[in-house]
Amino acid sequence: VSTMGHAMKAASEHKLRFVVLDRANPIGGLDVQGPVLDEGDESFVGFHTLPVRHGMTAGELAQMFRAELRLDLDLQVVRVEGWRRAALFDQTGLTWTNPSPNMRGLTQALLYPGVGLLEMTNLSVGRGTDTPFEVIGAPWIRERELAAHLNAVGLPGVRFVPVRLTPASSKFANESCGGVNLIITDRGQFNPLRTGMQLMCSLRALYPEAWETKNLNRLLSSRKVHDAVLGGRTVAEIEQLWSAELEEFSRRRAPFLIYE
């Protein structure tokens, strides 16, 4: 998304036509979840004031970027045939292609909006293992303790299994780590942002000194949510912090939605 946005700006500056060959959103186009990026905190990886899970396609986002950023751009969106917003990727019949080398299947794509928010901290999110984003770990985590803490909350649609992992590369390469394996038990009830927030809250509660949070807001890009996590607020309280801005984003995105 960020790469497309920057490319659209460059095309606008050079008066070039911009064509988007649209694709289905692999995790569906209905759910909108998480905090909206703080205005003024845009970066290369956080291009626009979007929530973490925006529920839009690349073509829909391109239309939003052109309008909201007032880009002088000849934009053409080639639509996906037959996709409906409620369909996740395994309901399309299309061949899966990794959108990123470490996103190797739909389960990892579903987990990524929550788990990925933690990877700028001193935590492995499974890079260097066979199951990126399906496991998290660190040498300072006691796996049974963390799994028990997470499971006691009773998040719908997900369970946590204590594991040991040794990443072959990336963070904590060749170090034995305690951690958890995230198991999606009910896709209809699973909320990746709620899960990511609970991971943060549990890490803060159990390992307040070992878990380094100085870079937590690099991907989160929401100072009030960052402060709430560090302040020991519950996930329910944190979700209330972004409810109004999600409603406003839903109104913003409505004119740009293409698919039923």
DOZAZA-371849 format. One line per 10 residues: number of its first residue (from 1); their letters; for each residue x, y, z of N, C-alpha, C. Coordinates in Angstrom, 1 decimal, padded with zeros to 4 digits. Example, Ala and Ser with C-alpha at 12.3 -4.5 7.8 and 13.67 -1.06 7.14 Angstrom:
<rs>
1) as) 013.2:-005.7:007.8:012.3:-004.5:007.8:013.2:-003.3:007.8 | 012.8:-002.2:007.1:013.7:-001.1:007.1:012.9:000.0:007.9 .
</rs>
This chain:
<rs>
1) vstmghamka) 000.8:-001.2:000.0:000.0:000.0:000.0:000.9:001.3:000.0 | 001.9:001.3:000.9:002.7:002.5:000.9:003.5:002.6:-000.4 | 004.0:001.5:-000.9:004.8:001.6:-002.2:003.9:002.2:-003.3 | 002.6:001.7:-003.3:001.7:002.2:-004.3:001.4:003.7:-004.1 | 001.3:004.1:-002.9:001.0:005.5:-002.6:002.1:006.4:-003.0 | 003.4:006.0:-002.7:004.5:006.8:-003.1:004.6:006.8:-004.6 | 004.4:005.7:-005.3:004.4:005.7:-006.8:003.3:006.6:-007.4 | 002.2:006.7:-006.8:001.1:007.6:-007.3:001.6:009.0:-007.1 | 002.2:009.4:-006.1:002.7:010.8:-005.9:003.7:011.1:-007.0 | 004.6:010.1:-007.3:005.6:010.3:-008.3:005.0:010.5:-009.7 .
11) asehklrfvv) 004.0:009.6:-010.0:003.3:009.7:-011.2:002.6:011.0:-011.4 | 002.0:011.5:-010.3:001.3:012.8:-010.4:002.3:013.9:-010.7 | 003.4:013.9:-010.0:004.4:015.0:-010.3:004.9:015.0:-011.7 | 005.0:013.8:-012.3:005.5:013.7:-013.7:004.4:013.6:-014.8 | 003.1:013.8:-014.3:002.0:013.8:-015.3:001.9:012.4:-016.0 | 002.1:011.3:-015.3:002.0:010.0:-015.9:000.6:009.4:-015.6 | 000.2:008.6:-016.5:-001.0:007.7:-016.3:-000.7:006.7:-015.3 | -001.6:006.3:-014.4:-001.3:005.3:-013.3:-002.4:004.3:-013.4 | -002.0:003.0:-013.6:-003.0:001.9:-013.8:-002.8:000.9:-012.6 | -003.9:000.6:-011.9:-003.8:-000.4:-010.9:-004.6:-001.6:-011.3 .
21) ldranpiggl) -003.9:-002.7:-011.4:-004.5:-004.0:-011.7:-004.9:-004.6:-010.4 | -006.2:-004.4:-010.0:-006.6:-004.6:-008.7:-006.6:-006.1:-008.3 | -006.5:-006.4:-007.0:-006.5:-007.7:-006.4:-007.5:-007.8:-005.3 | -008.0:-009.0:-005.0:-008.8:-009.2:-003.8:-008.0:-009.0:-002.6 | -008.6:-008.4:-001.6:-008.0:-008.3:-000.3:-008.0:-009.7:000.3 | -006.8:-010.3:000.6:-006.8:-011.7:001.0:-007.5:-012.0:002.3 | -007.6:-011.0:003.2:-008.3:-011.2:004.5:-009.7:-010.5:004.5 | -010.2:-010.3:003.3:-011.6:-009.8:003.2:-011.7:-008.3:003.2 | -012.9:-007.9:002.8:-013.1:-006.4:002.6:-014.2:-005.9:003.5 | -014.5:-006.6:004.6:-015.6:-006.1:005.5:-015.1:-005.5:006.8 .
31) dvqgpvldeg) -014.1:-006.2:007.4:-013.7:-005.8:008.7:-012.7:-004.6:008.7 | -013.0:-003.6:009.5:-012.1:-002.5:009.7:-011.7:-002.4:011.2 | -010.5:-002.6:011.5:-010.0:-002.8:012.9:-008.8:-002.0:013.2 | -008.6:-001.6:014.4:-007.4:-001.1:014.9:-007.4:000.5:014.9 | -006.3:001.0:015.5:-006.2:002.5:015.5:-005.9:003.0:014.2 | -006.3:004.3:013.9:-006.0:005.0:012.7:-004.6:005.7:012.9 | -003.8:005.6:011.9:-002.5:006.3:012.0:-002.6:007.7:012.4 | -001.8:008.2:013.3:-001.9:009.6:013.8:-001.5:010.5:012.6 | -002.3:011.5:012.4:-002.0:012.5:011.4:-000.7:013.2:011.7 | 000.2:013.3:010.7:001.5:013.9:011.0:002.5:012.8:011.3 .
41) desfvgfhtl) 002.1:011.6:011.4:003.1:010.5:011.7:003.3:009.6:010.5 | 002.9:010.1:009.3:003.1:009.3:008.1:004.6:009.0:007.9 | 004.9:007.9:007.3:006.2:007.5:007.0:006.2:006.6:005.7 | 007.4:006.1:005.3:007.4:005.2:004.2:006.5:004.0:004.3 | 006.5:003.4:005.6:005.6:002.2:005.8:004.2:002.6:006.3 | 004.0:003.8:006.7:002.7:004.3:007.1:002.3:005.5:006.2 | 001.8:005.2:005.0:001.7:006.2:004.0:000.5:007.2:004.3 | -000.6:006.7:004.9:-001.8:007.6:004.9:-002.5:007.3:006.2 | -003.5:008.1:006.6:-004.2:008.0:007.8:-005.3:006.9:007.7 | -004.8:005.6:007.8:-005.6:004.4:007.6:-005.5:003.6:009.0 .
51) pvrhgmtage) -006.6:002.9:009.3:-006.5:001.9:010.4:-005.6:000.8:010.0 | -005.1:000.0:011.0:-004.2:-001.1:010.7:-004.9:-002.1:009.7 | -006.2:-002.4:010.0:-006.9:-003.3:009.0:-008.0:-002.4:008.4 | -007.8:-002.1:007.1:-008.6:-001.1:006.4:-009.7:-001.8:005.6 | -009.6:-003.0:005.3:-010.7:-003.7:004.6:-010.9:-003.2:003.2 | -009.8:-002.8:002.5:-010.0:-002.2:001.1:-009.0:-002.9:000.2 | -009.3:-002.8:-001.1:-008.4:-003.3:-002.1:-007.4:-002.2:-002.5 | -006.4:-002.6:-003.3:-005.4:-001.6:-003.7:-006.1:-000.6:-004.6 | -007.0:-001.0:-005.5:-007.7:-000.1:-006.3:-008.6:000.9:-005.6 | -009.2:000.4:-004.5:-010.0:001.3:-003.7:-009.2:002.3:-003.0 .
61) laqmfraelr) -008.0:001.8:-002.4:-007.1:002.7:-001.8:-006.6:003.8:-002.7 | -006.3:003.3:-003.9:-005.7:004.3:-004.9:-006.7:005.4:-005.2 | -008.0:005.1:-005.3:-009.0:006.1:-005.4:-009.1:007.1:-004.2 | -009.0:006.5:-003.0:-009.0:007.3:-001.8:-007.7:008.2:-001.8 | -006.6:007.7:-002.1:-005.3:008.5:-002.1:-005.5:009.7:-003.1 | -005.9:009.4:-004.3:-006.0:010.4:-005.3:-006.9:011.6:-004.8 | -008.1:011.2:-004.2:-009.0:012.2:-003.8:-008.5:013.0:-002.5 | -008.1:012.2:-001.5:-007.7:012.9:-000.2:-006.4:013.6:-000.3 | -005.5:013.1:-001.1:-004.2:013.8:-001.2:-004.2:014.8:-002.4 | -005.4:014.9:-003.1:-005.5:015.9:-004.2:-004.4:015.7:-005.2 .
71) ldldlqvvrv) -004.3:014.4:-005.7:-003.3:014.1:-006.7:-003.8:014.4:-008.1 | -003.1:015.1:-008.9:-003.5:015.4:-010.3:-003.0:014.2:-011.1 | -003.9:013.2:-011.2:-003.5:011.9:-011.7:-004.5:011.3:-012.5 | -004.1:010.8:-013.7:-005.0:010.0:-014.6:-004.9:008.5:-014.1 | -005.9:008.2:-013.2:-005.9:006.9:-012.6:-006.9:006.0:-013.2 | -006.5:004.7:-013.5:-007.4:003.7:-014.0:-007.2:002.5:-013.1 | -008.4:002.0:-012.6:-008.4:000.8:-011.8:-009.1:-000.3:-012.6 | -008.3:-001.4:-012.9:-008.9:-002.6:-013.6:-009.4:-003.5:-012.5 | -010.7:-003.6:-012.5:-011.4:-004.3:-011.4:-011.2:-005.8:-011.4 | -011.3:-006.4:-010.2:-011.3:-007.9:-010.0:-012.7:-008.4:-010.4 .
81) egwrraalfd) -012.7:-009.4:-011.2:-014.0:-009.9:-011.6:-014.5:-010.9:-010.6 | -015.8:-010.7:-010.1:-016.4:-011.7:-009.3:-016.2:-011.7:-007.8 | -015.3:-010.8:-007.4:-015.0:-010.8:-005.9:-016.1:-010.1:-005.1 | -016.4:-010.7:-004.0:-017.3:-010.0:-003.1:-016.6:-009.8:-001.8 | -017.0:-008.7:-001.1:-016.2:-008.2:000.0:-016.0:-009.2:001.2 | -017.0:-010.1:001.3:-017.0:-011.0:002.4:-016.0:-012.2:002.2 | -015.5:-012.4:001.0:-014.7:-013.5:000.6:-013.3:-013.3:001.0 | -012.7:-014.3:001.8:-011.3:-014.4:002.1:-010.7:-015.1:000.9 | -009.3:-015.2:000.9:-008.6:-015.6:-000.3:-009.0:-017.1:-000.6 | -009.2:-017.9:000.4:-009.4:-019.3:000.1:-010.8:-019.6:-000.5 .
91) qtgltwtnps) -011.6:-018.5:-000.5:-013.0:-018.6:-001.2:-013.0:-018.1:-002.6 | -011.8:-017.6:-003.1:-011.8:-017.1:-004.4:-011.4:-018.1:-005.5 | -010.8:-019.2:-005.1:-010.4:-020.2:-006.1:-009.1:-019.8:-006.8 | -008.5:-018.7:-006.4:-007.3:-018.2:-007.1:-006.0:-018.9:-006.5 | -005.0:-018.9:-007.2:-003.7:-019.5:-006.8:-003.0:-018.5:-005.8 | -002.6:-019.0:-004.7:-001.9:-018.1:-003.7:-000.5:-017.8:-004.2 | -000.2:-016.5:-004.1:001.2:-016.1:-004.3:001.6:-015.2:-003.1 | 002.8:-015.6:-002.5:003.2:-014.9:-001.3:003.3:-013.3:-001.6 | 002.5:-012.5:-000.9:002.6:-011.1:-001.0:003.9:-010.6:-000.4 | 004.6:-011.4:000.4:005.9:-011.1:001.0:006.5:-012.4:001.3 .
101) pnmrgltqal) 007.9:-012.5:001.2:008.5:-013.8:001.5:008.2:-014.4:002.8 | 007.8:-013.6:003.8:007.5:-014.2:005.1:006.0:-014.3:005.4 | 005.2:-014.1:004.3:003.7:-014.3:004.4:003.4:-015.4:003.5 | 003.4:-016.6:004.0:003.4:-017.8:003.1:002.0:-018.5:003.0 | 001.0:-017.9:003.6:-000.3:-018.5:003.5:-001.4:-017.6:004.2 | -002.6:-018.0:004.0:-003.7:-017.2:004.5:-003.7:-017.0:006.0 | -003.4:-018.1:006.8:-003.3:-018.0:008.2:-002.4:-016.9:008.7 | -001.2:-016.9:008.0:-000.2:-015.8:008.4:-000.7:-014.4:008.0 | -001.4:-014.3:006.9:-002.0:-013.0:006.5:-003.0:-012.6:007.5 | -003.8:-013.5:008.0:-004.8:-013.1:009.0:-004.2:-012.7:010.3 .
111) lypgvgllem) -003.1:-013.3:010.7:-002.4:-013.0:012.0:-001.6:-011.7:011.9 | -001.1:-011.4:010.7:-000.2:-010.3:010.5:-000.6:-008.9:011.0 | -001.9:-008.5:010.8:-002.2:-007.2:011.3:-002.1:-007.0:012.8 | -002.2:-008.0:013.6:-002.0:-008.0:015.0:-000.5:-008.3:015.4 | 000.0:-009.4:015.0:001.3:-009.9:015.4:002.4:-009.0:014.8 | 002.2:-008.5:013.6:003.2:-007.7:012.9:003.5:-006.4:013.7 | 002.6:-005.9:014.5:002.8:-004.6:015.2:003.9:-004.7:016.2 | 004.2:-005.9:016.6:005.2:-006.1:017.7:006.6:-006.2:017.2 | 006.8:-006.3:015.9:008.2:-006.8:015.5:009.2:-005.7:015.5 | 008.9:-004.5:015.9:010.0:-003.5:016.1:010.5:-003.5:017.5 .
121) tnlsvgrgtd) 009.9:-004.3:018.4:010.3:-004.5:019.7:011.3:-005.7:019.8 | 011.8:-006.0:021.0:012.8:-007.0:021.1:012.1:-008.4:021.3 | 011.4:-008.7:020.2:010.6:-009.9:020.2:010.7:-010.5:018.8 | 010.8:-011.9:018.7:010.7:-012.5:017.4:009.3:-012.8:017.1 | 008.9:-012.4:015.8:007.6:-012.7:015.4:007.6:-013.9:014.4 | 008.6:-014.7:014.5:008.7:-015.9:013.7:009.5:-015.8:012.5 | 010.0:-014.7:012.2:010.9:-014.6:011.0:012.2:-015.5:011.3 | 012.6:-016.3:010.3:013.6:-017.2:010.5:013.2:-018.6:011.0 | 011.8:-018.7:011.1:011.2:-020.1:011.4:010.4:-020.5:010.2 | 009.8:-021.7:010.2:008.9:-022.1:009.1:007.6:-021.5:009.1 .
131) tpfevigapw) 007.2:-020.8:010.3:005.9:-020.3:010.4:005.9:-018.8:010.9 | 006.4:-017.9:010.1:006.4:-016.5:010.5:005.0:-016.0:010.9 | 004.9:-015.2:011.9:003.6:-014.6:012.4:002.7:-015.6:013.1 | 003.0:-016.9:013.0:002.2:-017.9:013.7:002.8:-018.2:015.1 | 004.0:-017.7:015.3:004.7:-017.9:016.6:005.4:-016.6:016.9 | 005.4:-016.3:018.2:006.3:-015.2:018.7:007.1:-015.8:019.9 | 008.3:-015.2:020.1:009.1:-015.7:021.2:010.3:-014.8:021.5 | 010.9:-015.0:022.6:012.1:-014.3:023.0:012.8:-015.1:024.1 | 014.1:-014.9:024.3:014.9:-015.7:025.3:014.3:-015.5:026.7 | 013.7:-014.3:026.9:013.3:-014.0:028.3:011.8:-014.3:028.6 .
141) irerelaahl) 011.2:-015.0:027.6:009.8:-015.4:027.8:009.7:-016.8:028.4 | 008.9:-017.0:029.4:008.6:-018.3:029.9:007.3:-018.7:029.3 | 007.4:-019.7:028.4:006.4:-020.0:027.4:005.1:-020.5:028.1 | 005.1:-021.3:029.1:003.9:-021.8:029.8:003.2:-020.6:030.5 | 004.0:-019.8:031.1:003.4:-018.6:031.8:002.7:-017.7:030.8 | 003.3:-017.4:029.7:002.7:-016.5:028.7:001.4:-017.1:028.1 | 001.5:-018.4:027.7:000.4:-019.0:027.1:-000.8:-019.1:028.1 | -000.5:-019.4:029.4:-001.6:-019.4:030.4:-002.2:-018.0:030.6 | -001.4:-017.0:030.6:-001.9:-015.6:030.8:-002.8:-015.3:029.6 | -002.4:-015.6:028.4:-003.2:-015.3:027.2:-004.5:-016.1:027.1 .
151) navglpgvrf) -004.4:-017.4:027.4:-005.6:-018.2:027.3:-006.6:-017.9:028.4 | -006.2:-017.4:029.5:-007.1:-017.0:030.6:-008.0:-015.9:030.2 | -007.6:-015.0:029.3:-008.4:-013.9:028.8:-009.6:-014.4:028.0 | -009.5:-015.5:027.3:-010.6:-016.1:026.6:-010.9:-015.4:025.3 | -009.9:-014.9:024.6:-010.2:-014.2:023.3:-010.9:-015.2:022.4 | -012.0:-014.7:021.7:-012.7:-015.6:020.8:-011.9:-016.0:019.6 | -012.0:-017.2:019.2:-011.4:-017.6:017.9:-009.9:-017.9:017.9 | -009.3:-017.9:019.0:-007.8:-018.1:019.0:-007.4:-018.7:020.4 | -006.4:-019.6:020.3:-005.8:-020.2:021.4:-004.3:-020.1:021.3 | -003.6:-020.2:022.4:-002.1:-020.0:022.5:-001.5:-021.3:023.1 .
161) vpvrltpass) -000.5:-021.9:022.3:000.1:-023.1:022.7:001.6:-022.7:023.1 | 002.1:-023.1:024.3:003.5:-022.8:024.6:004.4:-023.6:023.7 | 005.5:-022.9:023.3:006.4:-023.6:022.4:007.8:-023.0:022.7 | 008.8:-023.8:022.2:010.2:-023.3:022.2:010.5:-023.2:020.7 | 011.3:-022.1:020.4:011.6:-021.9:019.0:013.1:-021.3:018.9 | 013.8:-021.7:017.8:015.1:-021.2:017.6:015.2:-020.7:016.2 | 015.0:-019.3:016.0:015.0:-018.8:014.6:016.4:-019.1:014.0 | 016.3:-019.4:012.7:017.6:-019.7:011.9:018.2:-018.4:011.4 | 017.4:-017.3:011.4:017.9:-016.0:011.0:017.0:-014.9:011.6 | 017.3:-013.7:011.3:016.6:-012.5:011.8:016.8:-012.4:013.3 .
171) kfanescggv) 015.8:-011.9:014.0:016.0:-011.6:015.4:016.2:-012.9:016.2 | 017.1:-012.8:017.2:017.4:-014.0:018.0:017.9:-015.2:017.2 | 018.6:-015.0:016.1:019.1:-016.1:015.3:019.9:-017.0:016.1 | 019.6:-018.3:016.0:020.3:-019.4:016.7:020.2:-019.3:018.2 | 019.2:-018.6:018.8:019.0:-018.5:020.2:017.7:-019.2:020.5 | 017.7:-020.0:021.6:016.5:-020.7:022.1:015.6:-019.7:022.7 | 014.4:-019.7:022.3:013.4:-018.7:022.8:012.1:-019.5:023.3 | 011.6:-018.9:024.4:010.2:-019.3:024.8:009.2:-018.5:024.1 | 008.1:-019.1:023.8:007.0:-018.3:023.1:005.7:-019.1:023.0 | 004.9:-018.6:022.1:003.6:-019.2:021.9:003.3:-019.3:020.4 .
181) nliitdrgqf) 002.6:-020.4:020.1:002.0:-020.6:018.8:000.6:-020.2:018.8 | 000.2:-019.3:017.9:-001.1:-018.8:017.8:-002.0:-019.7:016.9 | -003.0:-020.2:017.4:-003.9:-021.2:016.7:-005.3:-020.5:016.5 | -005.6:-020.2:015.2:-007.0:-019.7:014.9:-008.0:-020.8:015.0 | -008.9:-020.8:015.9:-009.9:-021.9:016.1:-011.2:-021.6:015.4 | -011.5:-020.3:015.2:-012.8:-019.9:014.6:-012.5:-018.6:013.8 | -012.4:-018.7:012.5:-012.0:-017.5:011.7:-013.1:-016.5:011.8 | -014.3:-016.8:011.9:-015.4:-015.9:012.0:-015.4:-015.0:013.2 | -014.8:-015.5:014.3:-014.8:-014.7:015.5:-013.4:-014.1:015.8 | -012.4:-014.6:015.1:-011.0:-014.1:015.3:-010.8:-012.7:014.9 .
191) nplrtgmqlm) -010.2:-011.9:015.8:-010.0:-010.5:015.6:-008.4:-010.3:015.7 | -007.7:-010.1:014.6:-006.3:-010.0:014.7:-005.8:-008.8:015.6 | -006.5:-007.6:015.5:-006.1:-006.5:016.2:-006.3:-006.7:017.7 | -007.4:-007.3:018.1:-007.6:-007.6:019.5:-006.5:-008.6:020.0 | -006.2:-009.5:019.2:-005.1:-010.5:019.6:-003.8:-009.8:019.7 | -003.4:-008.9:018.8:-002.2:-008.2:018.9:-002.1:-007.3:020.1 | -003.2:-006.6:020.4:-003.3:-005.8:021.6:-003.1:-006.6:022.9 | -003.7:-007.8:022.9:-003.6:-008.7:024.1:-002.2:-009.2:024.3 | -001.5:-009.5:023.2:-000.1:-009.9:023.2:000.7:-008.8:023.9 | 000.4:-007.5:023.5:001.1:-006.4:024.1:000.8:-006.3:025.6 .
201) cslralypea) -000.5:-006.4:025.9:-000.9:-006.2:027.3:-000.3:-007.3:028.2 | -000.3:-008.5:027.7:000.3:-009.6:028.5:001.8:-009.5:028.6 | 002.5:-009.1:027.6:003.9:-008.9:027.7:004.2:-007.8:028.7 | 003.4:-006.7:028.6:003.7:-005.6:029.6:003.4:-006.1:031.0 | 002.4:-006.9:031.2:002.0:-007.3:032.6:003.1:-008.3:033.1 | 003.5:-009.2:032.3:004.4:-010.3:032.8:005.9:-009.9:032.7 | 006.3:-009.1:031.7:007.7:-008.8:031.5:008.0:-007.3:031.3 | 007.6:-006.5:032.3:007.6:-005.0:032.1:009.1:-004.5:031.9 | 010.0:-005.2:032.5:011.4:-004.7:032.3:012.1:-005.4:031.1 | 011.8:-006.7:030.9:012.5:-007.4:029.8:012.0:-007.0:028.4 .
211) wetknlnrll) 010.7:-006.7:028.3:010.1:-006.3:027.0:010.4:-004.8:026.7 | 011.2:-004.5:025.7:011.6:-003.2:025.4:010.6:-002.6:024.4 | 010.0:-001.4:024.8:008.9:-000.8:024.1:009.3:000.5:023.4 | 010.6:000.8:023.4:010.9:002.2:022.9:010.6:002.3:021.4 | 010.5:001.2:020.7:010.1:001.3:019.2:008.7:000.8:019.0 | 007.9:000.6:020.0:006.6:000.0:019.8:005.7:000.9:018.9 | 005.9:002.2:019.0:005.0:003.0:018.2:005.5:003.2:016.7 | 006.6:002.6:016.4:007.1:002.7:015.0:006.1:002.2:014.0 | 005.4:001.1:014.3:004.4:000.5:013.4:003.0:000.7:013.9 | 002.9:000.9:015.2:001.5:001.1:015.8:001.0:002.5:015.3 .
221) ssrkvhdavl) 001.9:003.5:015.4:001.6:004.9:014.9:000.4:005.5:015.6 | 000.2:005.2:016.8:-000.9:005.8:017.6:-000.4:006.0:019.0 | -000.1:007.2:019.3:000.5:007.5:020.6:-000.4:007.2:021.8 | -001.8:007.4:021.6:-002.7:007.2:022.7:-002.8:005.7:023.0 | -002.7:004.8:022.0:-002.8:003.4:022.2:-001.5:002.9:022.8 | -000.4:003.5:022.3:000.9:003.1:022.8:001.0:003.4:024.4 | 000.5:004.6:024.7:000.5:005.0:026.1:-000.4:004.1:027.0 | -001.6:003.7:026.4:-002.5:002.9:027.1:-001.9:001.5:027.4 | -001.2:001.0:026.4:-000.5:-000.3:026.6:000.5:-000.2:027.8 | 001.3:000.8:027.7:002.3:001.0:028.8:001.7:001.3:030.1 .
231) ggrtvaeieq) 000.5:001.9:030.1:-000.2:002.2:031.3:-001.0:001.1:031.9 | -001.0:-000.1:031.3:-001.6:-001.2:031.9:-003.1:-001.3:031.6 | -003.6:-000.6:030.6:-005.1:-000.6:030.3:-005.4:-001.9:029.7 | -006.7:-002.3:029.8:-007.2:-003.6:029.2:-007.4:-003.4:027.8 | -007.6:-004.5:027.1:-007.8:-004.5:025.6:-009.2:-003.8:025.3 | -010.2:-004.1:026.2:-011.5:-003.5:026.0:-011.4:-002.0:026.1 | -010.6:-001.5:027.1:-010.4:000.0:027.2:-009.6:000.5:026.0 | -008.6:-000.2:025.5:-007.9:000.3:024.4:-008.7:000.4:023.2 | -009.6:-000.6:022.9:-010.4:-000.6:021.7:-011.4:000.6:021.7 | -011.8:001.1:022.9:-012.6:002.2:023.0:-011.9:003.5:022.5 .
241) lwsaeleefs) -010.6:003.5:022.7:-009.8:004.7:022.2:-009.9:004.9:020.7 | -010.1:003.8:020.0:-010.1:004.0:018.5:-011.5:003.9:017.9 | -012.5:003.7:018.7:-013.9:003.4:018.1:-014.4:004.6:017.3 | -014.2:005.8:017.8:-014.7:007.0:017.1:-014.0:007.2:015.8 | -012.6:007.1:015.8:-011.9:007.3:014.6:-012.1:006.2:013.6 | -012.5:005.0:014.0:-012.9:003.9:013.1:-014.2:004.3:012.4 | -015.1:004.8:013.2:-016.4:005.2:012.6:-016.2:006.3:011.5 | -015.3:007.3:011.8:-015.0:008.3:010.9:-014.3:007.8:009.6 | -013.4:006.8:009.8:-012.7:006.2:008.7:-013.8:005.5:007.8 | -014.7:004.8:008.4:-015.7:004.0:007.7:-016.5:005.0:006.8 .
251) rrrapfliye) -016.8:006.2:007.3:-017.5:007.2:006.5:-016.6:007.7:005.3 | -015.3:007.9:005.6:-014.3:008.3:004.6:-014.2:007.3:003.5 | -014.2:006.1:003.8:-013.8:005.0:002.8:-015.1:004.7:001.9 | -016.3:004.9:002.4:-017.5:004.5:001.7:-017.6:005.0:000.3 | -017.2:006.2:-000.1:-017.3:006.6:-001.5:-016.4:005.9:-002.4 | -015.3:005.3:-001.9:-014.3:004.7:-002.7:-014.4:003.2:-002.9 | -015.4:002.6:-002.3:-015.6:001.1:-002.3:-016.2:000.7:-003.7 | -015.6:-000.3:-004.3:-016.0:-000.7:-005.7:-016.8:-001.9:-005.6 | -016.6:-002.8:-004.7:-017.2:-004.2:-004.8:-018.3:-004.3:-003.8 | -019.2:-005.2:-004.1:-020.4:-005.4:-003.2:-020.0:-006.1:-001.9 .
</rs>
